[in-house]
Protein backbone atom coordinates (compact mmCIF):
# COMPACT_ATOMS: atom_id res chain seq x y z
CA UNK A 1 0.00 0.00 0.00
CA UNK A 2 2.78 2.42 0.90
CA UNK A 3 4.65 1.48 -2.29
CA UNK A 4 1.57 2.35 -4.33
CA UNK A 5 1.17 5.66 -2.53
CA UNK A 6 4.83 6.48 -3.08
CA UNK A 7 4.54 5.54 -6.75
CA UNK A 8 1.42 7.72 -7.18
CA UNK A 9 3.15 10.56 -5.38
CA UNK A 10 6.19 10.28 -7.68
CA UNK A 11 3.97 10.16 -10.76
CA UNK A 12 1.79 13.07 -9.66
CA UNK A 13 4.57 15.29 -8.34
CA UNK A 14 7.88 13.92 -9.62
CA UNK A 15 7.05 13.88 -13.33
CA UNK A 16 5.78 17.50 -13.44
CA UNK A 17 8.77 18.65 -11.39
CA UNK A 18 11.10 16.87 -13.82
CA UNK A 19 9.34 18.48 -16.78
CA UNK A 20 9.59 21.89 -15.11
CA UNK A 21 13.32 21.51 -14.48
CA UNK A 22 13.90 20.32 -18.04
CA UNK A 23 11.94 23.32 -19.37
CA UNK A 24 13.87 25.73 -17.14
CA UNK A 25 17.14 24.24 -18.33
CA UNK A 26 16.11 24.73 -21.96
CA UNK A 27 14.94 28.29 -21.35
CA UNK A 28 18.18 29.11 -19.54
CA UNK A 29 20.26 27.85 -22.47
CA UNK A 30 18.13 29.81 -24.93
CA UNK A 31 18.52 32.98 -22.88
CA UNK A 32 22.29 32.53 -22.80
CA UNK A 33 22.33 32.25 -26.61
CA UNK A 34 20.09 35.31 -26.94
CA UNK A 35 22.35 37.28 -24.59
CA UNK A 36 25.35 36.37 -26.73
CA UNK A 37 23.45 37.39 -29.88
CA UNK A 38 22.40 40.72 -28.34
CA UNK A 39 26.00 41.47 -27.36
CA UNK A 40 27.16 40.78 -30.91
CA UNK A 41 24.33 42.96 -32.23
CA UNK A 42 25.38 45.77 -29.88
CA UNK A 43 28.94 45.58 -31.23
CA UNK A 44 27.69 45.77 -34.81
CA UNK A 45 25.42 48.69 -33.95
CA UNK A 46 28.38 50.54 -32.38
CA UNK A 47 30.42 50.03 -35.54
CA UNK A 48 27.47 51.15 -37.67
CA UNK A 49 26.89 54.24 -35.53
CA UNK A 50 30.57 55.22 -35.71
CA UNK A 51 30.50 54.83 -39.49
CA UNK A 52 27.42 57.03 -39.76
CA UNK A 53 29.03 59.68 -37.54
CA UNK A 54 32.20 59.57 -39.66
CA UNK A 55 30.20 60.01 -42.86
CA UNK A 56 28.18 62.83 -41.32
CA UNK A 57 31.42 64.63 -40.48
CA UNK A 58 32.75 64.10 -43.99
CA UNK A 59 29.52 65.30 -45.57
CA UNK A 60 29.38 68.36 -43.34
CA UNK A 61 32.95 69.20 -44.36
CA UNK A 62 32.10 68.71 -48.05
CA UNK A 63 29.02 70.91 -47.71
CA UNK A 64 31.11 73.65 -46.10
CA UNK A 65 33.61 73.50 -48.97
CA UNK A 66 30.80 73.60 -51.54
CA UNK A 67 29.19 76.58 -49.84
CA UNK A 68 32.55 78.36 -49.84
CA UNK A 69 33.03 77.64 -53.53
CA UNK A 70 29.51 78.89 -54.32
CA UNK A 71 30.27 82.11 -52.43
CA UNK A 72 33.51 82.51 -54.38
CA UNK A 73 31.75 81.91 -57.69
CA UNK A 74 28.97 84.31 -56.76
CA UNK A 75 31.56 86.93 -55.88
CA UNK A 76 33.38 86.36 -59.20
CA UNK A 77 30.12 86.50 -61.18
CA UNK A 78 29.00 89.65 -59.40
CA UNK A 79 32.43 91.22 -59.96
CA UNK A 80 32.35 90.29 -63.64
CA UNK A 81 28.87 91.71 -64.08
CA UNK A 82 29.93 94.99 -62.48
CA UNK A 83 32.82 95.38 -64.93
CA UNK A 84 30.47 95.24 -67.92
N, CA and C of each residue as an Amber inpcrd file, in Angstrom:
protein
   252
   0.8170000  -1.1850000   0.0000000   0.0000000   0.0000000   0.0000000
   0.8750000   1.2700000   0.0000000   1.8960000   1.2520000   0.8500000
   2.7810000   2.4160000   0.8970000   3.5700000   2.5560000  -0.3970000
   3.9240000   1.4640000  -1.0120000   4.6490000   1.4800000  -2.2880000
   3.7930000   2.1160000  -3.3720000   2.4890000   1.7650000  -3.3560000
   1.5720000   2.3490000  -4.3350000   1.4260000   3.8430000  -4.1150000
   1.2970000   4.2420000  -2.8670000   1.1650000   5.6650000  -2.5300000
   2.4280000   6.4310000  -2.9390000   3.5680000   5.8510000  -2.6890000
   4.8260000   6.4750000  -3.0750000   4.9340000   6.5790000  -4.6000000
   4.5100000   5.5280000  -5.2880000   4.5390000   5.5400000  -6.7530000
   3.5770000   6.6030000  -7.3010000   2.3830000   6.6960000  -6.7430000
   1.4240000   7.7150000  -7.1800000   1.9650000   9.1210000  -6.9000000
   2.5780000   9.2650000  -5.7360000   3.1510000  10.5620000  -5.3790000
   4.2590000  10.9540000  -6.3650000   5.1270000  10.0090000  -6.7020000
   6.1860000  10.2780000  -7.6760000   5.6080000  10.6020000  -9.0500000
   4.5660000   9.9150000  -9.4490000   3.9660000  10.1600000 -10.7580000
   3.2360000  11.5050000 -10.7830000   2.5690000  11.8320000  -9.6940000
   1.7900000  13.0700000  -9.6590000   2.6490000  14.3030000  -9.3970000
   3.7310000  14.1450000  -8.6810000   4.5710000  15.2870000  -8.3370000
   5.9170000  15.2190000  -9.0620000   6.5380000  14.0740000  -9.0770000
   7.8810000  13.9190000  -9.6210000   7.9700000  14.2010000 -11.1150000
   7.0150000  13.6770000 -11.8820000   7.0450000  13.8780000 -13.3320000
   6.8810000  15.3650000 -13.6870000   5.8870000  16.0760000 -13.1200000
   5.7800000  17.5040000 -13.4430000   7.0020000  18.3080000 -12.9990000
   7.5700000  17.9440000 -11.8490000   8.7680000  18.6450000 -11.3890000
   9.9160000  18.4060000 -12.3700000  10.0680000  17.1870000 -12.8340000
  11.1020000  16.8660000 -13.8180000  10.9010000  17.6420000 -15.1140000
   9.6470000  17.7190000 -15.5580000   9.3420000  18.4760000 -16.7750000
   9.6520000  19.9520000 -16.5680000   9.3140000  20.4830000 -15.4110000
   9.5950000  21.8910000 -15.1140000  11.0920000  22.1730000 -15.1320000
  11.8730000  21.3110000 -14.4920000  13.3190000  21.5130000 -14.4820000
  13.9150000  21.4050000 -15.8870000  13.4190000  20.4620000 -16.6700000
  13.8970000  20.3180000 -18.0410000  13.5620000  21.5770000 -18.8540000
  12.3510000  22.1030000 -18.6620000  11.9400000  23.3220000 -19.3660000
  12.7920000  24.5030000 -18.9280000  13.0280000  24.6370000 -17.6360000
  13.8670000  25.7320000 -17.1420000  15.2880000  25.6370000 -17.6790000
  15.8000000  24.4380000 -17.7770000  17.1440000  24.2370000 -18.3260000
  17.1890000  24.7010000 -19.7900000  16.1740000  24.3170000 -20.5580000
  16.1110000  24.7290000 -21.9620000  15.9680000  26.2310000 -22.1150000
  15.1230000  26.8470000 -21.2950000  14.9350000  28.2940000 -21.3480000
  16.2330000  29.0020000 -20.9670000  16.9100000  28.5110000 -19.9630000
  18.1790000  29.1070000 -19.5390000  19.2040000  29.0780000 -20.6720000
  19.3150000  27.9460000 -21.3520000  20.2610000  27.8490000 -22.4720000
  19.8820000  28.8020000 -23.6040000  18.5820000  28.8980000 -23.8750000
  18.1250000  29.8050000 -24.9280000  18.4390000  31.2470000 -24.5650000
  18.2300000  31.6130000 -23.3190000  18.5250000  32.9810000 -22.8820000
  20.0150000  33.2920000 -22.9680000  20.8460000  32.3180000 -22.6770000
  22.2900000  32.5270000 -22.8020000  22.6620000  32.7990000 -24.2560000
  22.0600000  32.0470000 -25.1830000  22.3340000  32.2540000 -26.6060000
  21.8190000  33.6230000 -27.0520000  20.6390000  34.0080000 -26.5750000
  20.0940000  35.3120000 -26.9390000  20.9630000  36.4350000 -26.3850000
  21.4670000  36.2690000 -25.1830000  22.3470000  37.2760000 -24.5940000
  23.6100000  37.4400000 -25.4450000  24.1650000  36.3360000 -25.8810000
  25.3480000  36.3720000 -26.7340000  25.0200000  37.0750000 -28.0550000
  23.8680000  36.7630000 -28.6290000  23.4520000  37.3870000 -29.8800000
  23.2470000  38.8840000 -29.7000000  22.6230000  39.2960000 -28.5940000
  22.3980000  40.7180000 -28.3430000  23.7190000  41.4640000 -28.1530000
  24.6950000  40.8360000 -27.5250000  26.0040000  41.4680000 -27.3600000
  26.6820000  41.6630000 -28.7140000  26.5880000  40.6540000 -29.5770000
  27.1630000  40.7780000 -30.9120000  26.4380000  41.8680000 -31.6980000
  25.1230000  41.9290000 -31.5570000  24.3350000  42.9580000 -32.2290000
  24.7220000  44.3480000 -31.7360000  24.9640000  44.4770000 -30.4450000
  25.3780000  45.7670000 -29.8840000  26.7220000  46.1990000 -30.4620000
  27.6430000  45.2530000 -30.6330000  28.9420000  45.5780000 -31.2280000
  28.7680000  46.0710000 -32.6620000  27.9320000  45.3740000 -33.4240000
  27.6920000  45.7670000 -34.8110000  27.0290000  47.1390000 -34.8710000
  26.0950000  47.3920000 -33.9770000  25.4200000  48.6940000 -33.9490000
  26.4020000  49.8080000 -33.6020000  27.3460000  49.5440000 -32.7100000
  28.3810000  50.5400000 -32.3840000  29.2270000  50.8630000 -33.6100000
  29.6320000  49.8290000 -34.3250000  30.4190000  50.0340000 -35.5410000
  29.6110000  50.8360000 -36.5600000  28.3490000  50.4660000 -36.7260000
  27.4720000  51.1470000 -37.6750000  27.2850000  52.6130000 -37.2870000
  27.0810000  52.8640000 -36.0100000  26.8920000  54.2390000 -35.5280000
  28.1490000  55.0700000 -35.7580000  29.3110000  54.5010000 -35.4800000
  30.5690000  55.2210000 -35.7100000  30.7580000  55.5320000 -37.1910000
  30.3830000  54.6020000 -38.0530000  30.5050000  54.8310000 -39.4920000
  29.5680000  55.9510000 -39.9430000  28.3660000  55.9660000 -39.4170000
  27.4160000  57.0330000 -39.7560000  27.9520000  58.3820000 -39.2760000
  28.4730000  58.4280000 -38.0640000  29.0290000  59.6750000 -37.5430000
  30.2170000  60.1420000 -38.3790000  31.0540000  59.2170000 -38.8240000
  32.2000000  59.5650000 -39.6580000  31.7220000  60.1560000 -40.9830000
  30.7270000  59.5150000 -41.5820000  30.2030000  60.0100000 -42.8580000
  29.5190000  61.3590000 -42.6820000  28.8060000  61.5330000 -41.5820000
  28.1770000  62.8310000 -41.3220000  29.2340000  63.9310000 -41.2510000
  30.3370000  63.6520000 -40.5840000  31.4230000  64.6310000 -40.4760000
  31.9920000  64.9450000 -41.8530000  32.2230000  63.8950000 -42.6430000
  32.7530000  64.0970000 -43.9910000  31.7830000  64.9090000 -44.8490000
  30.5030000  64.5770000 -44.7660000  29.5160000  65.3010000 -45.5670000
  29.3960000  66.7520000 -45.1200000  29.4540000  66.9850000 -43.8390000
  29.3840000  68.3610000 -43.3450000  30.5760000  69.1540000 -43.8620000
  31.7510000  68.5280000 -43.8590000  32.9530000  69.2000000 -44.3590000
  32.8180000  69.4870000 -45.8580000  32.2950000  68.5210000 -46.6140000
  32.1040000  68.7150000 -48.0520000  31.0890000  69.8310000 -48.3240000
  30.0360000  69.8740000 -47.5490000  29.0230000  70.9140000 -47.7140000
  29.6260000  72.2810000 -47.4250000  30.4400000  72.3760000 -46.4070000
  31.1050000  73.6520000 -46.0970000  31.9880000  74.0960000 -47.2610000
  32.7460000  73.1530000 -47.8310000  33.6080000  73.4990000 -48.9690000
  32.7630000  73.9200000 -50.1680000  31.6680000  73.2280000 -50.4210000
  30.8010000  73.6010000 -51.5420000  30.1880000  74.9800000 -51.3320000
  29.7510000  75.2570000 -50.1140000  29.1940000  76.5820000 -49.8370000
  30.2420000  77.6690000 -50.0480000  31.4640000  77.3890000 -49.6480000
  32.5470000  78.3600000 -49.8370000  32.8000000  78.5820000 -51.3290000
  32.8100000  77.5130000 -52.0930000  33.0250000  77.6400000 -53.5320000
  31.8790000  78.3970000 -54.2020000  30.6550000  78.1670000 -53.7650000
  29.5120000  78.8940000 -54.3170000  29.6460000  80.3800000 -53.9990000
  30.0550000  80.7030000 -52.7840000  30.2660000  82.1140000 -52.4330000
  31.3370000  82.7420000 -53.3170000  32.4390000  81.9950000 -53.5360000
  33.5120000  82.5110000 -54.3810000  33.0220000  82.7300000 -55.8120000
  32.2760000  81.7590000 -56.3320000  31.7510000  81.9060000 -57.6920000
  30.7630000  83.0580000 -57.7850000  29.9170000  83.1940000 -56.7760000
  28.9720000  84.3100000 -56.7650000  29.7050000  85.6360000 -56.7440000
  30.7660000  85.7050000 -55.9530000  31.5640000  86.9290000 -55.8830000
  32.1990000  87.2270000 -57.2430000  32.7480000  86.1800000 -57.8840000
  33.3820000  86.3640000 -59.1980000  32.3460000  86.7860000 -60.2370000
  31.1720000  86.1590000 -60.2160000  30.1210000  86.4990000 -61.1840000
  29.6500000  87.9310000 -60.9530000  29.4320000  88.2770000 -59.7030000
  29.0010000  89.6460000 -59.3970000  30.0710000  90.6470000 -59.7940000
  31.3260000  90.3490000 -59.5720000  32.4330000  91.2170000 -59.9600000
  32.5250000  91.3520000 -61.4700000  32.3050000  90.2560000 -62.1790000
  32.3530000  90.2870000 -63.6380000  31.2150000  91.1060000 -64.2140000
  30.0260000  90.9510000 -63.5950000  28.8710000  91.7080000 -64.0770000
  29.0480000  93.2040000 -63.8360000  29.7190000  93.5670000 -62.7860000
  29.9280000  94.9920000 -62.4800000  30.8730000  95.6300000 -63.4780000
  31.8550000  94.8500000 -63.9850000  32.8190000  95.3820000 -64.9300000
  32.1730000  95.7140000 -66.2660000  31.1110000  95.0090000 -66.6110000
  30.4710000  95.2430000 -67.9160000  29.6460000  96.4310000 -67.9160000
